[in-house]
Amino acid sequence: MNNNNGQKLAGKVAVVTGGSRGIGAAIAKRLAADGASVAITYTKGADAAASVVQAIERGGGKGIAIQADATDAKAVKVRGGHAGRDGPRD
């Protein structure tokens, strides 16, 4: 029996770079609404990132904001490990 309440991304983790504003924020919120746990990255604007995570959580989803520059491969690799270890999960 499937226990995901019709959410097609239940049990999945999504990472959205630039998820603190604009299209990235909208994508992060939609992925969460579809059941994914969402990790968003941002370079500046911790308040905006926190606002997206709060919106995800208000909708019953799981989210985390990670400060990382997506243009810096080393930073993303180091920070990306946090999405699975410290990030959204049950």
Residue pairs with C-beta under 8 A, 6 or more apart in sequence:
4 10
4 11
4 35
5 35
7 34
7 35
8 34
8 35
9 31
9 34
9 35
9 36
10 35
10 36
11 35
12 35
12 36
12 37
13 36
13 37
13 38
13 39
13 83
13 84
13 87
13 88
13 89
14 28
14 31
14 36
14 37
14 38
14 39
15 38
15 39
15 40
15 41
15 80
15 83
16 24
16 27
16 28
16 31
16 38
16 39
16 40
16 41
17 24
17 40
17 41
17 70
17 76
18 24
18 40
18 41
18 42
18 70
19 25
19 27
19 28
19 38
19 40
19 41
19 42
19 49
19 52
19 65
20 40
20 42
20 45
20 48
20 49
20 51
20 52
20 65
21 45
21 48
21 52
24 40
25 40
25 48
25 52
28 38
28 40
28 52
28 56
28 63
29 52
29 55
29 56
29 59
31 38
32 38
32 56
32 59
32 61
32 62
32 63
33 59
33 61
35 61
36 61
37 61
37 62
37 63
37 87
37 88
37 89
38 56
38 61
38 62
38 63
38 64
38 88
39 63
39 64
39 65
39 66
39 82
39 83
39 87
39 88
40 49
40 52
40 53
40 63
40 64
40 65
40 66
41 65
41 66
41 67
41 68
41 70
41 76
41 79
42 48
42 49
42 65
42 66
42 67
42 68
43 67
43 68
43 69
43 70
46 65
46 67
49 65
49 67
50 65
52 63
52 65
53 63
53 64
53 65
56 62
56 63
57 63
62 88
62 89
62 90
63 88
64 82
64 83
64 86
64 87
64 88
66 79
66 82
66 83
66 87
67 79
68 75
68 76
68 78
68 79
68 80
69 75
69 76
70 76
